[in-house]
């Protein structure tokens, strides 16, 4: 008799916990693009999210491929409520870069991640 009650209780707990687990904000798009190779030095990083973010909790750091710091990118809201952007504070040399980002989900959790892009200047004719 206890087995059906136990199974029903476990299913109810899972039904409550599962939606809470999927509301974390996710990075859905970026400029420079995720794993992209760009031929012009980017002047800013723009990130698009799966949900609105808390601007005060959103930030990014740009690193070289060896993880040495390049600069802090001060992210701000944009005209699109699902994106934030910030200027790259230095001129970039050719190479591979890592954008380490963080933002606040609407559920109050801070979400972190990273992606990389490569800057390879176009060959001059």
KANOR-V706277 format. One line per field, one symbol per residue. ss: DSSP state (A for helix, B for strand, O for the rest). phi: phi as a letter, one per 30 degrees, with the letter a starting at -180 (. if undefined). burial: # if it has 24 or more other ideal C-beta (glycine too) atoms within 12 Angstrom, else .. Layout:
ss->???
phi->???
burial->???
This chain:
ss->OAAAAAAAAAAAAAAAAAAAAOOOOOBBBBBOOOOOBBOOOOOBBBBBBOOOOBBBBBBBBBBBOOOOBBBBBOOBBOOOOOBBBBBOOOOOOOBBBBBBBBBBOOOOOBBBBBBBBBBOOOOOO
phi->.deddddddddddddddddddcdddbdcabbeddidccccddcbcbbccdadccedccaabcbdediddclccddbdbdcdcbbbadddbdcdelcbbccbbacdddjddcbaaabbbcbedddd
burial->........................###..###.#...#...#.######...#....#######.....##.#.#......#####.#...#...##########.....#.#######......
